[in-house]
Every structure is written in C-alpha cells, then in structure tokens.
Amino acid sequence: MQRARSRWHIAVFLAPAVLVYTAVMIFPLFNTLRLALYSRIDQERVFVGLQNFKTLFGDAVWSEQFWNALGNNLWFFFIHMLVQNPIGIALAAMLSHPKLRFAALYRSSIFIPTILSFVIVGFAWKLILSPIWGIAPDMLDAVGLKSLFAPWLGKEEYALTTLALISVWQFVGIPMMLIYAALLSIPEEVLEAGEVDGITGLSAFWKIKLPLILPSIGIISILTFVGNFNAFDLIYATQGALAGPDYSTDILGTFMYRTFFGFQLQLGDPHMGSAIASAMFLIILIGVCIYLFGIQTRLRRYQF
C-alpha cells in the first residue's frame, strides 16, 4: 500500500512538467511530422504521403537548396568541433590549475557572452567587421596587419566561416565550464598517485585527466552537434533570411524558415517547410543514436 502511494506521489509531481513538455515539444513535433505528409491542392489539404520528401530530394531546385544548406550546416558544425571544443578544453585545463590567480574573474569573463542575445551579438559583430565604420580595420592597422582585412561577411568564401567563429566566441564558455566541472570532480587520490609515479604537469593532463573526462567531452560533442543543426538565430540576425551573400551562409534553419513562412517574393509553404524540419529531426536523431550506441558505450569504462 505504501509503494502505491509513493508512485501516485511521483506521478502528481511529474504531471505538470510532463504536460508542459508535451504541449511545447511533443505535440509540435508530431504535428510537424503530420504536416509533412500533406500538401495544399486547390485550396484543400490533401494527403500526399512522402511526396513532399520526394520533391525535396528529387526536384532540382529544392534538392540544390537542401544540399547547399546541409553542407553549410556540416561546415558550421565542424568549425565548432575543431575550434570551440578544443579551446574550451584548454581553457578549462588552465583555469582549473590551483595556483592560477583571478581564475573566477577569467571564468566569468569568458562565460558572459553565452548569456547575450543573438541579436545583440550579430549586430555588434556586423558593426565591428564593417569595412565602412567598423573598428576591425583600425585594429589590424594598429598592429600592421591591415592588408589582411577583408569584408568577411560580404564574401561568399569567408562569410560562413566568419559566422561560425563568431558563434565560437559566444559559446566557448559552455564547453569550458562543463570540462572545468569534470576536471574538479577527478579524485585527488588519482592525481596524487600519478605524482608518485612522476606524472605531473602536461603529462598528468594527457595521461590521467583527459581519459577521465572523455565522457564529458562526448556529451559536449553531441550537444554541439544538436545545437549547430538547430542553429538559426545568428545567421538570421547578421545575414537575414536570405542568408547571403548568394545563400553562402544558408543553413537548414534559415532554409526551413524561408520555406515555411515565406520571405519577400517567396510564398510560405507549411507542408514543404515541415518536410525540411522533419529531415532536420531525422539527421539529428541519427547523429544522437550514433553517439549513444556507438560512442557512449565505449566511454563508460572511463567512468568511476
């Protein structure tokens, strides 16, 4: 009888959170998947099955835009994996050193950009990098490197990488803090045993600390993957819905936005937009499953 009461007690407290999560996450997800199976023909909603997906992947116009956005999304993700996460790990390793002074100030300074609005960050960096009134040309000129300056947000070959690096600057504090917490959780007995064996300094990090924080690095990697394939705000704030120049910064989020809601002369199509959103969900789901079943299971042996 006591066990039954405990279960009802848990259900009562979980019910509000489950209802809210269902209303704002589960229901919109399934409704999006449902809309992707319909199309509007002669002002009527008609069930067309997978026809929207065939159009998305088979039609020359649609498939070109989709693969361009997916390729840009992959590059956006790789920049974060190759730049943001290693820098975050390096910063966490330095800030966790017990003899470092003002470590709390450094942590706060690096983490502050993560709480800023995308609109503020995008607008600020557009001003900084502007070749007309930005301060970037003068800063490079002050160190004799003005010849390296270019309108990075205005050139197709530089724009996406520039935006990815801006995003790295904004969010490097998240992997830094997660790795920092993981480093602090390593038992002192393990580090002391390493010191007895003569493993100190960088050797201690590579041989002791890094293997022990691999599960945390794996979690950060999958969070980076999910976050970057859901990216939209920074691109929209800096380059607009058209993701210029010439769609060179177009990612799946901006492509879905233009298709679903319409933009300028392009009429909105909720059904094709839902098909793009469903494709995004499938890509993210595959990536998460690969991590959970292919990587996370191998990392468990490092956990205490």
Summary of the structure (lengths in Angstrom):
residues: 304
radius of gyration: 23.7
end to end distance: 36.6
largest distance: 78.9
contacts: 878
relative contact order: 0.12
helix: 75%
strand: 3%
